[in-house]
Every structure is written in C-alpha cells, then in structure tokens.
Amino acid sequence: MTYNTDERLKSYLDTNQLHREQMCLAILSIDKRFSDVRPRHPRGGPDGGRDIEATFRSDQRAYCAVGFANQADNSDEKKKRISKKFRDDLQSALDAKPTPSAFIFLTNINFTAGEKDALLTEARTKGFGCCDIMDRERLRIALDGPDGLAIRFQYLGIPLSDAEQATFFARWGDDIQSVIATGFQRIENTLERLLFLQEAAHSLLYINIVLELGRSYPAEEIGHFRAFCHLHLKEARHNIYAILFGSSDKSNRMRSDIQDKDQISGIKYGMSGGQWEQHVSNQETDAREGDIQEDNKYRQVGSSSSVGLTEVKTITISYNRDSLMTFWPMLTLRDLDGAFFLPFLNASLAEKVRQIHVYSNEYKLLELKQHEFEVDSDPVAPALPVAFSQSELEDQWVRIRPVMASCFFLLFSEQTPLRIFAPKKTENSFNSVR
C-alpha cells in the first residue's frame, strides 16, 4: 500500500491542479501545526504563487504553495524545475502585503536532506523565520496515517485494506456517527419548527396552564384554593390587550347566570373556572407610544363548573375559545409570541407547586421546573372580577415569578414548542373496481 501511495503521488493527478491543491489543503488541515486552512481560489485560478493560506502554530500567518510535477521522478531535471518553482513562490510570498511569517512548500518530488537544507537556508536568508518543505515522502506518510486514509481514497483512489478500515473506524467511528446523528437531528428540528410556524397561524383554541404539585394531596389538605393567570399580549389583536383566566373552589363562584352562590368552600365540593378579556377602548392613534388607551374593565367571555376532587395532583386553569362554529375574528397561536404572564395563587397552594406546564392547541409551549421559579410573598391584592370571602383571603395572595425576571415570557424565536401528538394518517381500505 505504501508503494501504491508513492506511485500515485507521482502521476495520478497529472494536469489536475485543482485536485492537487485540494489534496494538499486537506493534508495541511490534519497537521496539528496549522489552523484556519483555506484556499485562495477554491476553484483554481491565478493566486500569485500562494495557493493556500493558514495560521501556523496558533499565531503566525503562513502562505503555502503547491509545486507538483507531471510524471514525477527524482531526476535532476525535475528537481531543478521544482526548485525554481520553490524560489518563485517564495519571492511571491515575500512580496505579499502583509508578509507572512511562514512559508510551506508541498511537492511530489523527493529531495535529499542536503537539497532541502539548501532551499531552506535560502528562505531564511531572505527573511523567513520558518520554512518547511513537504516532499513526496512527507505527503505519503501523512496519507498513509489514520487521519489521511480518507484523503488518500478521495484524491488518489486507493481503497482501504481491511486493517486500514479497522484503524480508520477505530479513529473516526464515533465522530462519524455523531456527525450523522447531529445532521439528522438538525433536519428533524428544522422540520418541527416549520410545522409549528405553519400551524401557529391557526386560531387559538385554548391556553391551559397546569400546576403540578409535589405529590397527590387529599382534598381536605387543599381546602379552599384559587389560581389565576394574567397574560398580556405583546401587541393588541382584535382589540384584545390582555387575558385573565383562573379556577377556584365553589362550582358556581364564577357563573354569571346564577345568583345564589352560597356553597361550601373547598376543592372537594366543587370547582369553577372563569375567563375574561381586557380590550383596547380607543384605537385611534398617531403612532406615538401610549396613545392607545386600555380599558381596565375585564369582560367575561366564559365560565365553567365542575365536580370536586378527592385527590389533587394537578390543578389546571384554562382560557378556552373553542367552539363548533366561529363568527368573529379570533386570536391565533402566533399572537402569543412575546406575551408575558404571571400566575396568582393563594399562598398555601403556591408552596405545593413543583412544576408549571403551558399548553395551547396541539403544542406544549413551556415547561417550568421548580428551580426556575419562586414564590413572591410580598403583599399583593390583584383586582379580580371574582368575589372571595374575608376568611378565604386570610390565605393571602402570592405571585409565582421567574427566579431571574419579573414575569414569564413566551418567545417562539428562542424556543420551538413541542407538538404533543402526531396526526394519524387516513386509512384507505377501499379498492375501486372499474
């Protein structure tokens, strides 16, 4: 195999200067002395005797020239011609601005040690502190080494023996597998993002915030509870500026159609849900910030009642606009991009929350683990359009905040939401007969 490499270096790339330069660039790239190796003309062309540029030993600019001979041998005539090429390219490097610190010459001619010393001495007398000649034997050693086997196969067409294949995959197998896996993962991530961006244009059907507790609690241990979320859109859409939604005990607490709401307090006996929208009251503006006036009154747009729970592991609060038919413009999932929100809970419930999950349409938008948020116990009295008794309010309101910020954000540019299920394909068991 060594003989094959030496022979092919002599003549296999005759007249193919582009592949000669590309092979030499690849050889320099696996040489640990060089970094940032790049061609001056990737597709070939006049380069002033400087085929390749690189950084030598971390901080020195290096120019590299390729001087190959057709049907190379060690005759005096070929050596004389390549020596002249060395001197011409050396002078071109000296004339370059800025002048490089190192000059590297790659050739398929084999020079004796004395001949190389003479050329290197000539380079040093002209001012080069560092000069190296990589002749055919140096190139052969690089190509027959574990790092050069792929380069040898690509440019000289020499297949790998069984032993070389074992050496190659022992050296590069894990890296190749990692590159393949990373490539497929990037493709999959891109496709998932494209799907989300397309489906983000769909109408916003619901927002669910699931408060996951540290364990399952008996209903008696939860007792009275209240959990609300105030969500502000980054930009008003269809006059909607903010959304409020939440849940509490007493199944009729938030029902606007029921007057008698005297019920037993506690999650065991029933639960209620409500949702409100805060609208922009005046859309006429001269584009100066603050000209649009916000209507501070919440408009209720839905309520719900449900039976109580005997065991409580999660509490879900929802904003739901799903309906059989829609006769008015609706928010889209995309409108949540840039929105910020803040949950308000009673203190005893907030202390039990271990994770927060945010869902909308087919996607999980956000997952917050316990170390990412904290309970802000500073006194707060949110102006909610829901009545609570004085005894219930003795379990004071608190806010759940991010550890390093004042509120939570939904930023689709920073994080692609996770689709929580894959759509099924329609089956076709019918075979038409003509």
N, C-alpha and C positions, 0 to 999 in steps of 0.2 A: 504493500500500500504506500510505503514511503517512496518507492521508486515511481509509482503512478503519479503521486503528487508532484514530485520533482519534474517529471516529464511533461505533465500538463501545464505547469507553470512556464515552461519554455515556449510553448506554441499554441496551447488550446485557445487562448484569447487573442490570437494574432488579428490585427486590424480592428479589434473591438475595444477602442479606447474607453468607451463609456463603462463597459463592464469591468475593465481593468481598474478604473478609478473607483467604481462602486465596491469592488472586492477589497481594494486597499483601504477604503474608508471603513469597511466592516472589520478588517483586521485591526485597525487603529482603535476602533470602538471597544474591542475586547482587551486592549492593552491598558492595564490599570494606571499607566503613567498619563493617559490622555483623558480628557473630558470635553463635552460640548463639541464633539467632532462633527463637522458639517462640510458639504461640498461647496465650492464657489459657484459652480454651474451644475446643478443636479442633472441636467440632460446633456451635458457636454458643451463645448464651445471654448472660445479664447478665454484664457484665465491668467495670462501674464506669468506663466510658469508656476502658478500657485493653485494646484488642483484642489487641495483640501486645507481647511483652517481648523485649528483645535486649540484647546488650552492644555499646556504641558505642566505637569506637576503642580496643579491647582491654581497657579497664578501667572504663568508665562504664556505669552502669545506664540503660537507655533504655526509656521507655514509648511505644508507637506506637498512634495512634488512626486509624480509617478513617471518613472523612466523605464518603460518596458521595450524590449527588442523583439521583433518577429524572428521566429526560429532561433531562439536564444541559445547560445553556446558560450564557452569560455575562451573564444578566440581573441587574439589581441585586437582585431578589427572591431568586434562588438564591444569589447571593454573600452576601447578608445572612443567609440561613438557615444556610449552611455556616460563616460567620464565627462565628455564635452557637454552632454545634456545636464549633468550634475552642476557643472560650473555656470552654465547659462541660467538654470533655475535658481542657483544660489545668488547670482547677481540680481535677478528679478526680485528675490526676497529682500535683498539689501536696499534696493531702490524703492521698495514699497513704503508707504506712509500710513500708519506708523510702522517703523521697522520692527519685525518680530524678534523675540529673544531666542527662539529655537528654530532650527531648520531640519526637517526629516525628509530623507530621500528613499523611495521604495522602488526596487528594480528586480527583474527576473534574471539578472546576470549575477554570477558568483564572483566576488572579488576575493583576492587573498588578503590576509591580515595586513601585509605591508601596503598593498594598494589602497585599502580602506584608510589606513593611518595617514597616507599621503593626502588623500582627499579631505579627511577631517582636519588635518593640520592647516590645509589651505583655507578651510572655512573659519578656523579660529583666528588666523592671521588677518582675516577680513572683518573680524569683529563679532563673530557669533560665539557666545559663551557656551552654547550647547548645539551640537550637530550629531545626527545619527544616520547611518546608512543601513537600511533593512534590505539585504540582498536576498537572492532566491532561497538560500538555506534558512535564513531567518523567517521568511514567509512560509516555507514548508513546515517548519517547527510549529508555527502558530496555527496553521491549517490542520495539522495532524493532531493537535491537542484537543482535549474535550470541549473547550469553548469554540474551537474553529471548525468542528466537523460539519455543522450546518452550513457555514460559509463555503467550505470546500465543495459540498454537494451542490449548492446553489450555483456557484460560478465555474466550477471545474467539472461538474457532472460525475464525481466519483462517489459511488454508493458506499454506505457504511457497512462494514463487516459485522458479524454477529457480536463480536467482542466490542466493537466501537459503538454499536447500538446500545449495548448494556451500559457502557461508560457514559454515553450521551444522556440516556434517560435517568441514570443514577444522578447525573449532574443537574439536569434541567427538567426532569419529570414533574416535580412538584410545582415549579414555576409555570410550566406549560399548562398544567391542569388548572392552576389559579387564574391564568390569563383567560382560558376558555370559560371557566365558571364566571369570572368577572364580566366578560363580554356578554354572556347570556343574561346575567343579572341586570346589566345596563339596558339591554334591549327590553327585557321584561318591565323594568322600572319606567322606561320611556313609553311603552305601550299602555301601562296602567295610568300614567299621567295624561296621555292623550285621551283615553277613555273618560277619565274624570273631567277634564276640561270640556269635553263634548257634552257629558251628562249634567255638568254644572249649569247649563242653560235651561234645564228643566225647572218646572215650577217647584217651589219649596213646599213640600207636603207636611213636614213636621220637623221639630227640633226636640230631641229627647236628651235630657241630662240625667244620667244615672249616678246616684250617690251610693257607692259600695261601702258597706260598713265593715268593721274589723271582724265581725262574726255574726252569727244569727242571734238576734235578741228576741226574747219573748215580748209580746205586745205590751205587757204590763210595765216592762222596763223602759219602753219607748214613751208610752203615755201620749201626752199632747206633743204634737210636732208641727213645725211649719218650715217650709223650704221654698224659696223663691229665687228667681234669677232675673236680673235686669240686663238686657242686651241692647247695646247701641249700634246701629249701622254706621259704617264709615260715611256713607252718602245716603241721603233720604231717597227712598224709592216708592213711587205711587203714594206719595205724601206720608209714608211711614218713616218715622225717625228712630223709634225705639220700640222694644217689645218687652213686656213683663209677663212672666208665667210662673206658676208655682202650684204647690199642693199643701194641704193641711188635713187635720182630722175634722170630724163632723161632715157628713156627706152632703149636707145642704148649705154649708157655710158660704159658698160662692155662687149659689144658684140665685139668679136674679128673678126667677119666676116663682119662687117660694118665699112667702112672708114669714111663716113660723119656722124659725131656725133653732129652736130650743132643743138641743140634743146633748147627749152625754159626750164629754170630751175624752179623747184617747183614740189612738190608731186602731185599737181592737174593735171599735164600734162603727167605724165608717171613715171614708176618706173623700175629699173633694179636690177638684182641680179648677183652675181659672187661668184665663189668658187675656191680656189687654194689649192695645197698641197705642202708641203716642204719636200723634200726627203733626205735621207742619201746618200751621194755620194760615200762613201767608207766603205764597211762592213768588210774589213779585219782588225782584231784587236787581240791584245794579251791579251784581257780581262782587260786591265788597263783602268780606267775611263778616258774618254776624247779622246780615240784613234779613235773612230768613228767620222768622220768629217761631219759636217752638211752643206748641200748645201743651201746657203742663198737665192737662187733664187726660187721664187714661180712658180709653174707650174699650169696654169689654167686648170681646169678639168670640167668646166661648167659655163654657163651663162644663164640669162633669161631676158625676157622683159614682162612688163605688163602695163595695162592702169593705169591711175592715180586714186586718191581718192578724193572725195569731203568732206567727214567726216573721221577723223582719230581718232580711239580709241586705236588701237594696230598697231605695226609695227613688222613684222616677218622677221628674217634673217635665211637663210637655207643653209645647206650643204646636197646635195641630190645625192645619188649614186644608186637610184632605177632604174632598167631597166627590160625590158622583159626577156632578157637572159644575163647571165654573163659569160665572157670568161677568167676572170683573178681573182686571189685571192683578196678578199675584207676584209676590217676591219670587226670585229664583235662588237656587242654591248658590250661585255665583255672587249674589248680593251679600252673602255673609262674609266674603273676603274682606279682611281688615276690620271686621266687627270686634268689639270688646265687650266683655261681660263680667259680672260679679255676682256670685251666689250669696244670699242672705238666709241664715238658718237660726233656729233657736240654739242656744249655747250647748245644751246637753246633747242635742243631735249632732252638732258640728264636731264635738270631741270624739264621736264614734266613726266619723268618715275616714276611710283609708285610701280610697281611690275615687276619681271622678272620670266618667266616660261621657263623651258628647257624640251624639249620632244625628244624622239628618239624611233623609231619603234613603239611598242604598249604602250610605257611607258612614264610617266612623271617622269623625273629624279630629278628635283629640282624645288623648288619654293622659291623665294627670296622676302621678304616683304620690305617695304620702310625702316624700322628701321635696316635692316640687311646690307644695302649698303649705299655708299655715293659717291658723285661726286668729283673726284680728279681733281682740276682745274690747277694743276701745268702744265707748258708748255710741250707739247708732240707733236712730229711730226712722227707718225707711217709711216714706209716705205712701203706703199701700192702700188701695181701694178695698180693703178687707177688714172686717171688724174682729178684734180679739179682745177677750176679757182681761181685766186687770190681773187676775190670778194667773192667766196664761202668760201674760207679759212679764211676770216675775222671772220666768226663764228667759233672760234677756236676748235681744237680737245680737248676732255677731256676723262678721263677714269672713268669707274664705278668700284669701288673697294668694297670689304667687309669692314665692319667697323673695324674689328679686325685682318685683314690679308691683304696681298698684292695682292692676286688673289683668284678666286673661284676654288673649287675642287669638283670633282665627286668621291665620296668614297662609293662604294657599300657595304663595310664592316660595315659602320656606319649607313646606311640608305637604306632600301629596296624601290626601285622605285615603283610607283603606276601604275598598269595596268589601262589604261583609258577606256577600254571597255571589255566586256565579250564576248567570241566567241559564236556564235549560234550553236545549235545542228542541225544536218541534219535531215530533216523530212523524214518520210517513210510512204507514203500513199498507197504504192503498196502492195497488198496481192497476193502472188503467189498461184496458184491453181494447184495442182498435180492431 
